[in-house]
Amino acid sequence: MNAAISVLRCCCLLLAFFLAGASQAQVIPVPPTYQGLFASSDPTLTFLFRAADAKATLVFIPGGEGRAGLKPEWTADHGYFSKYYFNLMLRSLTDSKATSGSFNLVIFDSPVDLPTANHWSAARASAEHLSRVEDVVRHFRDLLGKPVWVMGHSMGSISITELYKRLQEKKAENLVAGLIFSGGENGASFNYESTKLPVLVVHHENDECPGNTAQAAKKQHAKLREAGNAAAELVLITTGTLTPNNANACRSGYHMYFGAGADVAKVLDEYMIRHLPGR
């Protein structure tokens, strides 16, 4: 009898362990609030990685067409999260063995394509897309009860700069604690005079993507500082290499921080820690 009870307890503990682990990483749909005539009613699928001792949450907006095709059944073991080096870098922000482990991570996946042309995406400045990003930020701020940072890489930089302009127009700037402008588009811009929250501009100094140059990143930072944003910082990544299949410089290699993930994660982690609300 005692042996049976011990086995039952062991099974319960194992079940609790696996359930706890599953709760740390999961697909979460966020219903859209925008109801435009041609807008999609599909929820925005997101993937949440929880940090054990989170002090804030980072919502990441990918570049490209903004659509990985996230499915409800995906887990943290899916290759998009467990093998793709860029997302492994982001995941390390939740891991106290790799960084301070202070940040929950939310990866945003657009349910509709966000077409690009000539290093710009009008779709990323649309009311539907920006409403979806805002919905996701609000959802996770309320769900997790932590300040929210928003990071956009490459085409995702358009999403975050246009989002912040939208929030400024709505007088809702306090929704986000800070912005990370990563490998940004040359044509993206802030309302420089009124953007006073922490902004980290991070770029690889050898980025070969023609529409996303380190020189333009320097100008973004300079404009923010000249407008009086004392919290704006620029970090140029110098480590890493080209990827073996570097056929597209805007989707691989230096632009995607190949081989430099640990250094980029450290930069992100240290900057956000320094600028946490209340510090």
DOMARDREN-664421 format. One record per residue: x, y, z negated of N, C-alpha, C, O, CB in turn. Coordinates in steps of 0.1 Angstrom, whole numbers, padded with zeros to 4 digits, always signed. Glycine has a CB too. Layout:
% residues N
XYZXYZXYZXYZXYZ
...
END
This chain:
% residues 279
+0008-0012+0000+0000+0000+0000+0009+0013+0000+0006+0022+0008-0009+0000-0012
+0019+0012-0009+0028+0024-0010+0035+0026+0003+0037+0037+0008+0037+0022-0021
+0039+0014+0009+0046+0015+0022+0037+0021+0033+0042+0029+0041+0051+0001+0026
+0025+0017+0033+0015+0023+0043+0013+0038+0041+0013+0045+0051+0002+0015+0042
+0013+0042+0028+0011+0056+0025+0023+0064+0030+0022+0075+0035+0009+0059+0010
+0035+0058+0028+0048+0065+0032+0048+0066+0047+0053+0076+0052+0060+0057+0027
+0044+0056+0054+0044+0056+0069+0034+0067+0074+0037+0075+0083+0040+0042+0075
+0022+0067+0067+0012+0077+0071+0018+0092+0068+0016+0100+0077-0001+0075+0063
+0024+0094+0057+0030+0107+0054+0041+0110+0064+0041+0122+0069+0036+0107+0040
+0049+0101+0068+0059+0103+0078+0053+0107+0091+0058+0117+0098+0068+0090+0080
+0042+0100+0095+0036+0103+0108+0030+0117+0108+0031+0125+0117+0025+0093+0111
+0024+0121+0096+0018+0134+0095+0029+0145+0096+0026+0155+0102+0010+0135+0081
+0040+0142+0089+0051+0152+0090+0056+0154+0104+0059+0165+0108+0062+0148+0081
+0058+0142+0111+0062+0143+0125+0052+0151+0134+0056+0159+0142+0065+0129+0131
+0039+0148+0131+0029+0155+0139+0029+0170+0136+0028+0178+0146+0015+0149+0136
+0031+0173+0124+0032+0188+0120+0044+0194+0126+0043+0205+0131+0032+0189+0105
+0055+0187+0127+0067+0192+0133+0065+0195+0148+0069+0206+0152+0079+0182+0131
+0059+0185+0155+0057+0187+0169+0047+0198+0172+0049+0205+0182+0053+0174+0175
+0036+0198+0164+0027+0209+0166+0033+0223+0163+0030+0232+0171+0014+0207+0157
+0041+0224+0153+0048+0237+0150+0057+0240+0162+0057+0252+0165+0056+0236+0137
+0064+0231+0167+0073+0233+0178+0065+0238+0190+0070+0247+0197+0081+0221+0182
+0054+0231+0193+0046+0235+0204+0041+0249+0203+0039+0257+0213+0034+0225+0206
+0037+0253+0191+0032+0267+0189+0042+0278+0191+0038+0289+0192+0026+0268+0175
+0055+0274+0191+0065+0284+0193+0067+0288+0207+0073+0298+0210+0078+0279+0187
+0061+0280+0217+0063+0283+0231+0050+0278+0238+0047+0266+0237+0075+0276+0237
+0043+0287+0244+0030+0283+0250+0026+0293+0261+0029+0305+0261+0020+0282+0239
+0017+0288+0270+0011+0296+0280-0001+0303+0273-0009+0297+0266+0006+0288+0292
-0002+0316+0275-0013+0324+0269-0020+0332+0280-0013+0341+0285-0009+0333+0257
-0032+0330+0284-0039+0338+0293-0044+0351+0287-0049+0351+0276-0051+0331+0300
-0043+0362+0294-0048+0375+0290-0058+0380+0300-0055+0383+0311-0036+0385+0288
-0071+0381+0295-0081+0386+0305-0079+0400+0309-0074+0408+0301-0095+0385+0298
-0081+0403+0322-0079+0417+0327-0091+0426+0323-0102+0421+0322-0078+0417+0342
-0088+0438+0320-0098+0448+0317-0102+0456+0330-0112+0463+0330-0094+0457+0306
-0093+0456+0339-0095+0464+0352-0106+0458+0360-0105+0445+0362-0082+0466+0360
-0116+0465+0365-0127+0459+0373-0129+0467+0386-0140+0470+0390-0139+0460+0365
-0118+0469+0393-0119+0475+0406-0126+0466+0416-0127+0454+0414-0105+0479+0412
-0131+0472+0427-0139+0465+0437-0132+0453+0443-0138+0443+0444-0142+0475+0448
-0119+0454+0446-0112+0443+0452-0102+0436+0442-0093+0428+0446-0104+0448+0464
-0103+0439+0429-0094+0434+0419-0097+0419+0416-0108+0415+0417-0095+0442+0406
-0087+0412+0413-0088+0398+0410-0093+0397+0395-0089+0405+0387-0075+0390+0411
-0102+0387+0393-0107+0385+0379-0099+0375+0372-0102+0371+0360-0122+0381+0380
-0089+0369+0379-0081+0359+0372-0073+0365+0360-0069+0376+0361-0071+0353+0382
-0072+0357+0350-0064+0362+0338-0049+0363+0342-0045+0356+0351-0066+0353+0326
-0042+0371+0335-0028+0372+0336-0022+0361+0327-0024+0362+0315-0022+0386+0332
-0015+0352+0333-0009+0341+0325+0005+0346+0320+0013+0352+0328-0007+0328+0334
+0007+0344+0308+0020+0348+0301+0026+0335+0294+0018+0326+0291+0018+0359+0292
+0038+0336+0292+0045+0325+0284+0052+0331+0272+0060+0340+0274+0055+0317+0293
+0048+0326+0260+0053+0332+0248+0063+0323+0242+0060+0311+0240+0042+0335+0238
+0075+0328+0238+0085+0322+0230+0085+0329+0217+0089+0341+0217+0099+0321+0237
+0082+0323+0206+0082+0330+0193+0096+0328+0186+0102+0318+0187+0071+0324+0184
+0100+0339+0180+0112+0339+0172+0108+0336+0157+0098+0340+0153+0120+0352+0173
+0117+0328+0150+0113+0324+0137+0112+0336+0127+0104+0336+0118+0124+0314+0131
+0120+0346+0129+0120+0358+0121+0120+0371+0129+0129+0379+0129+0132+0358+0111
+0109+0372+0137+0108+0383+0147+0106+0396+0140+0098+0398+0131+0097+0380+0156
+0113+0406+0146+0111+0420+0141+0104+0428+0152+0099+0439+0149+0125+0426+0138
+0104+0423+0164+0097+0430+0175+0094+0420+0186+0099+0408+0185+0105+0442+0181
+0087+0424+0197+0084+0415+0208+0089+0422+0221+0087+0434+0223+0069+0412+0209
+0095+0414+0230+0099+0419+0243+0090+0413+0253+0089+0401+0255+0114+0415+0245
+0083+0421+0261+0075+0417+0272+0084+0419+0285+0088+0431+0288+0062+0425+0273
+0086+0409+0292+0095+0409+0304+0086+0409+0317+0078+0400+0319+0105+0398+0304
+0089+0419+0326+0082+0419+0339+0092+0416+0350+0101+0423+0352+0076+0434+0341
+0091+0404+0356+0100+0400+0366+0100+0408+0379+0091+0416+0381+0098+0385+0370
+0110+0406+0387+0111+0414+0400+0105+0406+0411+0096+0398+0409+0125+0417+0403
+0110+0408+0423+0105+0401+0435+0090+0404+0437+0086+0415+0436+0106+0386+0433
+0083+0394+0441+0068+0395+0443+0060+0394+0430+0048+0394+0430+0063+0385+0453
+0068+0392+0419+0061+0392+0405+0053+0380+0402+0046+0380+0392+0053+0404+0404
+0055+0369+0410+0046+0358+0408+0054+0344+0408+0059+0340+0418+0036+0357+0419
+0056+0338+0396+0063+0325+0396+0053+0314+0397+0057+0302+0400+0070+0324+0382
+0040+0316+0397+0030+0305+0398+0028+0298+0385+0026+0286+0385+0034+0296+0409
+0030+0305+0374+0028+0298+0361+0015+0291+0360+0004+0296+0364+0029+0309+0350
+0016+0279+0354+0004+0270+0353+0001+0268+0338+0010+0268+0330+0006+0257+0360
-0012+0266+0334-0015+0264+0320-0008+0253+0314-0006+0253+0302-0030+0262+0319
-0004+0242+0322+0002+0231+0316+0017+0232+0314+0023+0223+0309-0001+0219+0324
+0023+0243+0319+0037+0244+0318+0042+0245+0303+0035+0251+0295+0042+0257+0325
+0053+0239+0300+0059+0240+0287+0073+0246+0288+0077+0250+0299+0060+0226+0280
+0079+0248+0276+0093+0254+0276+0103+0245+0283+0114+0250+0286+0097+0256+0262
+0099+0232+0286+0108+0224+0293+0108+0225+0308+0116+0220+0316+0105+0209+0290
+0098+0233+0313+0097+0235+0328+0110+0242+0332+0116+0250+0325+0085+0244+0331
+0114+0238+0344+0127+0244+0349+0128+0259+0350+0139+0264+0349+0130+0238+0363
+0116+0265+0352+0116+0280+0353+0121+0286+0340+0127+0297+0339+0102+0285+0356
+0119+0279+0328+0123+0284+0315+0136+0277+0310+0144+0282+0303+0112+0282+0306
+0138+0264+0314+0149+0256+0308+0161+0255+0317+0172+0251+0312+0144+0242+0305
+0160+0259+0330+0172+0258+0339+0176+0271+0345+0187+0274+0348+0169+0247+0349
+0166+0279+0348+0169+0292+0355+0177+0301+0346+0172+0305+0335+0155+0299+0359
+0189+0305+0350+0198+0311+0341+0193+0325+0336+0196+0328+0324+0211+0313+0348
+0186+0332+0344+0181+0345+0339+0171+0343+0327+0172+0350+0317+0174+0353+0350
+0162+0334+0328+0153+0331+0317+0159+0325+0305+0154+0327+0294+0141+0323+0322
+0169+0317+0307+0177+0312+0296+0183+0323+0288+0183+0323+0276+0188+0302+0301
+0188+0333+0295+0194+0345+0289+0183+0352+0280+0186+0356+0269+0200+0355+0299
+0171+0354+0286+0160+0360+0278+0156+0352+0266+0154+0358+0255+0148+0363+0288
+0156+0339+0268+0152+0330+0257+0161+0331+0245+0157+0329+0234+0151+0316+0262
+0174+0334+0248+0184+0335+0237+0181+0346+0227+0186+0346+0216+0198+0336+0243
+0172+0355+0231+0169+0366+0222+0160+0361+0211+0158+0368+0200+0161+0377+0230
+0154+0349+0212+0146+0344+0202+0154+0334+0193+0149+0329+0183+0134+0336+0208
+0166+0332+0196+0175+0321+0190+0185+0328+0181+0194+0334+0186+0181+0312+0200
+0184+0326+0168+0194+0332+0159+0208+0326+0160+0218+0331+0154+0189+0330+0144
+0209+0314+0167+0223+0309+0169+0230+0316+0181+0242+0315+0182+0221+0294+0172
+0222+0322+0189+0228+0329+0201+0229+0344+0200+0238+0350+0204+0220+0325+0214
+0218+0350+0193+0217+0364+0191+0212+0366+0177+0213+0357+0169+0208+0371+0202
+0207+0378+0174+0201+0380+0160+0188+0372+0159+0184+0370+0148+0199+0394+0158
+0183+0367+0170+0170+0360+0169+0158+0368+0165+0149+0363+0159+0172+0348+0161
+0159+0381+0167+0149+0390+0161+0137+0393+0170+0128+0401+0167+0155+0403+0158
+0137+0387+0182+0126+0391+0192+0118+0380+0198+0124+0370+0203+0133+0399+0203
+0105+0381+0196+0096+0372+0204+0098+0376+0219+0102+0387+0222+0081+0374+0200
+0096+0366+0228+0097+0369+0242+0084+0365+0249+0079+0354+0247+0109+0361+0248
+0079+0374+0257+0067+0372+0265+0071+0374+0280+0076+0385+0284+0055+0381+0261
+0069+0364+0288+0072+0365+0302+0059+0366+0310+0050+0358+0309+0080+0352+0308
+0058+0377+0317+0046+0381+0324+0046+0375+0338+0056+0375+0345+0045+0397+0326
+0034+0369+0343+0033+0364+0356+0021+0369+0363+0010+0367+0358+0033+0348+0355
+0023+0377+0373+0012+0383+0380+0003+0372+0387+0009+0364+0394+0016+0394+0390
-0010+0373+0386-0018+0363+0393-0020+0366+0408-0025+0358+0416-0032+0362+0387
-0016+0378+0412-0016+0382+0426-0002+0387+0430+0006+0391+0422-0026+0394+0428
+0000+0385+0443+0013+0389+0449+0015+0404+0448+0005+0412+0449+0015+0384+0463
+0027+0408+0446+0031+0422+0445+0040+0425+0457+0052+0425+0454+0037+0427+0431
+0035+0427+0468+0044+0428+0480+0054+0439+0479+0052+0449+0472+0036+0431+0493
+0066+0437+0486+0076+0447+0486+0079+0451+0500+0078+0443+0509+0089+0441+0479
+0084+0463+0502+0089+0468+0515+0099+0479+0513+0096+0489+0506+0076+0473+0523
+0110+0478+0519+0121+0488+0518+0124+0492+0504+0125+0504+0500+0116+0501+0526
+0126+0482+0496+0130+0483+0482+0120+0491+0474+0123+0499+0465+0143+0490+0481
+0107+0489+0477+0096+0496+0469+0084+0486+0469+0083+0478+0478+0093+0510+0475
+0076+0488+0459+0064+0480+0458+0052+0489+0454+0051+0492+0442+0065+0468+0449
+0044+0493+0463+0032+0502+0460+0023+0494+0451+0016+0500+0443+0025+0506+0473
+0023+0481+0452+0014+0473+0444+0017+0474+0429+0008+0473+0420+0014+0458+0448
+0030+0476+0426+0034+0477+0412+0030+0491+0406+0031+0493+0394+0049+0475+0411
+0026+0500+0414+0022+0513+0409+0006+0514+0410+0001+0524+0407+0028+0524+0418
+0000+0503+0413-0015+0503+0414-0021+0502+0401-0015+0497+0391-0019+0491+0423
-0034+0507+0400-0041+0507+0388-0043+0493+0382-0043+0490+0370-0054+0514+0389
-0046+0483+0392-0048+0469+0387-0036+0463+0380-0037+0458+0370-0052+0461+0399
-0024+0465+0387-0012+0459+0381-0009+0466+0368-0006+0459+0358-0001+0460+0391
-0009+0479+0368-0005+0486+0355-0015+0483+0344-0011+0482+0332-0004+0501+0358
-0027+0481+0347-0037+0478+0337-0034+0464+0332-0035+0462+0319-0051+0478+0343
-0030+0455+0340-0026+0441+0335-0014+0442+0326-0014+0435+0316-0023+0432+0347
-0004+0449+0330+0007+0451+0321+0003+0457+0308+0008+0452+0297+0018+0459+0328
-0005+0467+0308-0009+0473+0296-0017+0463+0287-0016+0463+0275-0018+0486+0299
-0026+0455+0294-0034+0445+0287-0025+0436+0279-0028+0432+0268-0043+0438+0296
-0014+0431+0286-0005+0422+0280+0002+0428+0268+0004+0421+0258+0005+0417+0291
+0007+0440+0270+0014+0447+0259+0004+0448+0247+0008+0445+0235+0019+0461+0263
-0008+0452+0249-0017+0454+0238-0020+0441+0231-0021+0439+0219-0030+0461+0243
-0022+0430+0240-0026+0417+0235-0015+0412+0225-0019+0407+0214-0028+0407+0246
-0003+0413+0229+0008+0407+0221+0011+0416+0209+0016+0412+0199+0020+0404+0229
+0009+0429+0210+0011+0438+0199+0001+0434+0188+0004+0434+0176+0010+0453+0203
-0011+0432+0192-0022+0429+0182-0020+0414+0177-0022+0412+0165-0035+0430+0189
-0017+0405+0186-0015+0391+0182-0004+0389+0172-0005+0381+0163-0014+0382+0194
+0008+0395+0175+0020+0392+0168+0023+0402+0157+0030+0400+0148+0031+0391+0177
+0016+0414+0158+0018+0424+0148+0031+0430+0147+0036+0435+0137+0014+0419+0135
+0038+0431+0159+0052+0436+0159+0053+0447+0170+0045+0447+0180+0062+0425+0162
+0062+0456+0169+0065+0466+0179+0068+0459+0192+0074+0448+0192+0076+0476+0176
+0064+0465+0204+0066+0459+0217+0076+0467+0225+0073+0479+0227+0053+0457+0224
+0086+0460+0230+0095+0466+0240+0090+0460+0254+0085+0449+0254+0110+0463+0237
+0093+0468+0264+0090+0463+0278+0102+0464+0287+0108+0474+0287+0078+0471+0284
+0105+0453+0293+0117+0452+0302+0113+0449+0316+0105+0439+0318+0127+0442+0296
+0118+0456+0325+0116+0453+0339+0129+0451+0347+0138+0460+0345+0107+0464+0346
+0130+0441+0354+0142+0438+0362+0140+0440+0377+0129+0435+0381+0148+0425+0359
+0149+0446+0384+0148+0448+0398+0134+0455+0402+0132+0466+0397+0149+0435+0405
+0126+0448+0409+0112+0454+0413+0104+0456+0400+0095+0465+0400+0105+0445+0422
+0107+0449+0389+0100+0451+0377+0103+0464+0371+0095+0468+0362+0104+0440+0367
+0114+0471+0375+0117+0484+0370+0106+0494+0374+0103+0504+0367+0130+0489+0374
+0100+0492+0386+0089+0500+0390+0077+0499+0381+0070+0508+0377+0085+0497+0405
+0074+0486+0377+0063+0483+0368+0065+0491+0355+0055+0497+0350+0062+0468+0365
+0077+0491+0349+0078+0497+0336+0078+0513+0336+0073+0519+0328+0090+0492+0329
+0084+0518+0347+0084+0533+0348+0070+0538+0351+0066+0548+0345+0094+0538+0359
+0063+0531+0360+0049+0535+0363+0040+0533+0351+0031+0540+0349+0044+0528+0375
+0042+0522+0344+0034+0519+0332+0036+0531+0322+0026+0535+0316+0039+0506+0325
+0048+0535+0320+0050+0545+0309+0044+0559+0314+0039+0566+0306+0065+0547+0307
+0044+0562+0327+0037+0574+0332+0022+0572+0329+0016+0582+0325+0040+0576+0347
+0017+0561+0331+0003+0558+0329-0001+0561+0314-0010+0567+0311-0001+0544+0333
+0008+0555+0305+0006+0557+0291+0007+0571+0287-0001+0576+0278+0015+0548+0283
+0016+0579+0293+0017+0593+0290+0005+0600+0294+0000+0609+0286+0030+0599+0297
-0001+0597+0306-0013+0604+0310-0025+0601+0301-0033+0610+0299-0017+0599+0324
-0025+0589+0295-0035+0585+0286-0032+0589+0271-0040+0587+0262-0038+0570+0286
-0021+0595+0269-0016+0599+0256-0016+0587+0247-0020+0587+0235-0025+0609+0249
-0010+0576+0253-0009+0563+0246+0005+0558+0245+0008+0546+0245-0018+0552+0252
+0015+0568+0245+0029+0564+0246+0033+0555+0234+0042+0547+0236+0037+0577+0245
+0026+0556+0223+0030+0548+0211+0028+0533+0213+0031+0525+0204+0023+0553+0199
+0022+0529+0224+0019+0515+0226+0032+0507+0227+0033+0496+0224+0011+0513+0239
+0043+0514+0233+0055+0507+0234+0066+0514+0226+0066+0526+0224+0060+0507+0249
+0075+0505+0221+0086+0510+0212+0098+0514+0220+0106+0522+0215+0090+0499+0202
+0100+0509+0232+0112+0512+0240+0111+0505+0253+0103+0496+0255+0124+0508+0233
+0120+0509+0263+0120+0504+0276+0134+0499+0280+0144+0505+0276+0115+0514+0286
+0134+0488+0288+0147+0484+0293+0146+0483+0308+0139+0476+0314+0151+0469+0287
+0154+0492+0314+0154+0494+0329+0166+0486+0334+0178+0491+0333+0155+0509+0333
+0164+0474+0339+0174+0465+0342+0176+0462+0357+0166+0459+0364+0172+0451+0335
+0188+0464+0363+0190+0462+0377+0180+0469+0385+0175+0464+0395+0189+0447+0380
+0176+0482+0381+0165+0489+0386+0165+0493+0401+0176+0495+0407+0163+0501+0378
+0154+0496+0406+0152+0501+0420+0157+0516+0420+0154+0523+0411+0138+0500+0425
+0164+0519+0431+0169+0532+0433+0158+0543+0433+0160+0554+0428+0177+0534+0445
+0146+0539+0438+0136+0549+0439+0127+0550+0427+0118+0559+0426+0127+0545+0451
+0129+0541+0417+0121+0542+0405+0124+0555+0397+0136+0560+0398+0122+0530+0396
+0115+0561+0389+0118+0573+0382+0109+0574+0370+0098+0568+0369+0116+0585+0391
+0114+0582+0360+0106+0585+0348+0101+0600+0349+0105+0607+0358+0115+0583+0336
+0092+0603+0340+0089+0617+0337+0101+0621+0328+0099+0621+0315+0075+0619+0331
+0112+0626+0333+0124+0627+0325+0122+0637+0313+0127+0634+0302+0135+0632+0334
+0116+0648+0315+0114+0658+0305+0106+0653+0293+0108+0657+0281+0108+0671+0310
+0097+0644+0295+0088+0639+0284+0090+0625+0280+0083+0620+0271+0074+0641+0289
+0101+0619+0285+0104+0605+0281+0114+0605+0270+0126+0606+0273+0109+0596+0293
+0110+0604+0258+0119+0605+0246+0121+0592+0239+0129+0592+0230+0114+0616+0237
+0114+0582+0242+0115+0569+0235+0128+0563+0240+0134+0567+0250+0103+0560+0238
+0133+0553+0232+0146+0546+0236+0145+0540+0250+0135+0532+0252+0150+0535+0226
+0155+0542+0258+0155+0536+0271+0169+0531+0274+0179+0539+0273+0151+0546+0283
+0171+0518+0276+0183+0512+0279+0184+0510+0294+0175+0503+0300+0186+0499+0271
+0194+0516+0301+0196+0513+0315+0208+0503+0316+0219+0507+0312+0199+0527+0323
+0205+0491+0321+0215+0481+0322+0216+0477+0336+0206+0474+0343+0213+0469+0312
+0228+0475+0341+0231+0472+0355+0244+0465+0356+0253+0468+0348+0230+0485+0364
+0246+0457+0366+0259+0451+0369+0267+0461+0378+0262+0465+0388+0258+0437+0375
+0279+0463+0374+0287+0473+0381+0290+0468+0396+0293+0477+0404+0300+0476+0374
+0289+0455+0398+0292+0450+0412+0279+0446+0419+0280+0438+0429+0301+0438+0411
+0268+0450+0414+0255+0447+0421+0256+0450+0436+0259+0461+0440+0243+0454+0414
+0253+0440+0444+0254+0441+0459+0241+0443+0465+0240+0445+0478+0261+0429+0465
+0230+0444+0457+0217+0446+0463+0216+0461+0468+0217+0469+0459+0205+0442+0453
+0214+0463+0480+0215+0477+0485+0205+0487+0480+0207+0499+0479+0213+0477+0500
+0193+0482+0475+0183+0491+0469+0184+0492+0454+0176+0499+0448+0170+0486+0473
+0194+0486+0448+0196+0486+0434+0210+0488+0430+0217+0478+0426+0190+0472+0428
+0215+0500+0431+0229+0502+0429+0233+0507+0416+0225+0514+0409+0234+0512+0440
+0245+0505+0412+0250+0509+0399+0251+0525+0399+0249+0531+0388+0264+0503+0396
+0253+0531+0410+0254+0545+0411+0240+0551+0407+0240+0561+0400+0259+0550+0424
+0230+0545+0413+0216+0550+0410+0213+0548+0395+0206+0557+0389+0206+0543+0418
+0218+0537+0389+0215+0535+0375+0222+0546+0366+0217+0551+0356+0221+0521+0370
+0234+0550+0370+0241+0561+0363+0233+0574+0364+0232+0581+0354+0255+0563+0369
+0227+0576+0376+0219+0588+0378+0207+0588+0369+0203+0598+0363+0215+0590+0392
+0200+0576+0368+0189+0575+0359+0192+0579+0345+0185+0587+0338+0183+0561+0360
+0203+0573+0340+0208+0576+0326+0211+0591+0325+0207+0597+0315+0220+0567+0323
+0218+0596+0334+0222+0610+0333+0210+0620+0333+0210+0629+0325+0231+0614+0345
+0200+0617+0341+0188+0625+0341+0180+0624+0327+0175+0634+0323+0178+0621+0352
+0180+0612+0322+0173+0611+0309+0181+0619+0298+0175+0625+0289+0172+0596+0305
+0194+0618+0298+0202+0625+0288+0201+0640+0290+0200+0647+0280+0217+0620+0289
+0202+0644+0302+0201+0659+0305+0188+0664+0301+0187+0676+0298+0204+0661+0320
+0177+0656+0301+0164+0661+0297+0162+0660+0282+0152+0663+0277+0153+0652+0304
+0173+0656+0275+0173+0656+0260+0170+0643+0254+0167+0643+0241+0163+0666+0256
+0170+0632+0261+0167+0619+0255+0180+0613+0249+0188+0607+0256+0161+0609+0265
+0182+0616+0236+0194+0612+0229+0195+0597+0227+0206+0591+0224+0195+0619+0216
+0184+0589+0228+0184+0575+0226+0187+0567+0239+0189+0555+0239+0171+0571+0221
+0187+0574+0251+0190+0567+0263+0204+0563+0264+0213+0571+0261+0186+0577+0275
+0206+0551+0268+0220+0545+0269+0222+0538+0282+0212+0533+0288+0224+0536+0257
+0234+0538+0287+0237+0531+0299+0248+0520+0296+0258+0523+0290+0243+0540+0310
+0246+0508+0301+0256+0497+0299+0258+0491+0313+0248+0486+0319+0251+0487+0289
+0270+0491+0318+0273+0484+0330+0280+0471+0327+0290+0471+0320+0283+0493+0339
+0274+0460+0332+0279+0447+0329+0291+0444+0339+0290+0447+0351+0268+0436+0331
+0302+0439+0333+0314+0437+0342+0317+0422+0343+0326+0419+0352+0326+0444+0335
+0311+0413+0336+0314+0399+0337+0305+0392+0347+0296+0399+0353+0313+0392+0323
+0306+0379+0348+0298+0371+0357+0305+0370+0371+0315+0375+0374+0285+0378+0359
+0298+0362+0379+0303+0359+0393+0292+0359+0403+0280+0360+0399+0311+0346+0393
+0295+0357+0415+0285+0354+0425+0280+0340+0424+0287+0331+0419+0291+0356+0440
+0268+0337+0427+0263+0324+0427+0268+0316+0440+0271+0323+0450+0247+0324+0427
+0269+0303+0439+0274+0295+0450+0266+0298+0463+0271+0298+0474+0274+0281+0447
+0252+0300+0462+0244+0302+0473+0239+0316+0474+0227+0319+0474+0231+0292+0473
+0249+0325+0474+0246+0340+0473+0241+0345+0487+0247+0355+0491+0258+0347+0468
+0231+0339+0493+0227+0343+0506+0219+0356+0505+0219+0364+0515+0218+0332+0513
+0212+0359+0494+0204+0371+0492+0209+0378+0480+0207+0374+0468+0189+0367+0491
+0216+0389+0482+0223+0396+0471+0213+0402+0461+0216+0406+0450+0232+0407+0476
+0200+0403+0466+0190+0409+0457+0182+0398+0449+0173+0402+0441+0180+0417+0465
+0186+0386+0451+0179+0375+0443+0189+0366+0436+0185+0355+0432+0170+0367+0453
+0202+0369+0436+0212+0360+0430+0224+0368+0426+0224+0380+0426+0216+0349+0441
+0234+0361+0422+0247+0367+0419+0247+0378+0409+0240+0377+0398+0253+0372+0431
+0255+0388+0411+0256+0399+0401+0243+0406+0398+0240+0410+0387+0266+0410+0407
+0234+0407+0408+0222+0414+0406+0213+0406+0395+0206+0413+0388+0214+0415+0419
+0215+0393+0395+0207+0385+0385+0215+0381+0373+0212+0372+0366+0201+0373+0392
+0227+0388+0371+0236+0385+0360+0241+0371+0359+0242+0365+0348+0229+0389+0347
+0243+0365+0370+0248+0351+0370+0261+0350+0363+0271+0357+0366+0249+0345+0385
+0262+0341+0353+0275+0339+0346+0277+0350+0335+0287+0349+0328+0286+0339+0355
+0268+0359+0334+0270+0370+0324+0258+0370+0314+0257+0380+0306+0271+0384+0331
+0251+0360+0313+0239+0360+0305+0241+0363+0290+0234+0370+0284+0232+0347+0306
+0252+0356+0285+0255+0359+0270+0258+0373+0268+0254+0379+0257+0266+0349+0266
+0265+0379+0277+0269+0393+0275+0257+0403+0276+0255+0412+0268+0280+0398+0285
+0248+0400+0286+0236+0408+0287+0227+0406+0275+0222+0416+0270+0229+0404+0300
+0225+0394+0271+0217+0392+0259+0222+0399+0247+0214+0405+0239+0216+0377+0256
+0235+0400+0245+0241+0407+0234+0238+0422+0235+0235+0428+0225+0256+0405+0233
+0239+0427+0247+0236+0442+0249+0222+0445+0246+0219+0454+0239+0239+0446+0264
+0212+0436+0251+0198+0439+0248+0195+0438+0233+0189+0446+0228+0190+0429+0256
+0200+0427+0227+0198+0425+0213+0203+0436+0205+0195+0441+0196+0204+0412+0209
+0215+0440+0207+0221+0451+0198+0214+0464+0200+0212+0472+0191+0236+0452+0201
+0210+0467+0213+0204+0480+0215+0190+0480+0208+0187+0490+0202+0202+0483+0230
+0182+0470+0210+0169+0470+0204+0169+0470+0189+0161+0476+0183+0161+0458+0209
+0179+0463+0184+0180+0462+0169+0183+0477+0164+0178+0481+0154+0192+0453+0165
+0192+0484+0171+0196+0497+0166+0184+0507+0167+0183+0517+0159+0207+0503+0175
+0174+0504+0176+0163+0513+0178+0150+0508+0174+0139+0512+0179+0163+0517+0193
+0150+0498+0165+0137+0493+0159+0131+0505+0152+0137+0513+0145+0140+0481+0150
+0118+0506+0153+0110+0516+0145+0114+0516+0130+0114+0505+0124+0095+0515+0147
+0116+0527+0124+0119+0528+0110+0134+0527+0106+0137+0528+0095+0112+0517+0103
+0142+0524+0116+0157+0523+0113+0163+0537+0115+0175+0538+0113+0164+0513+0123
END
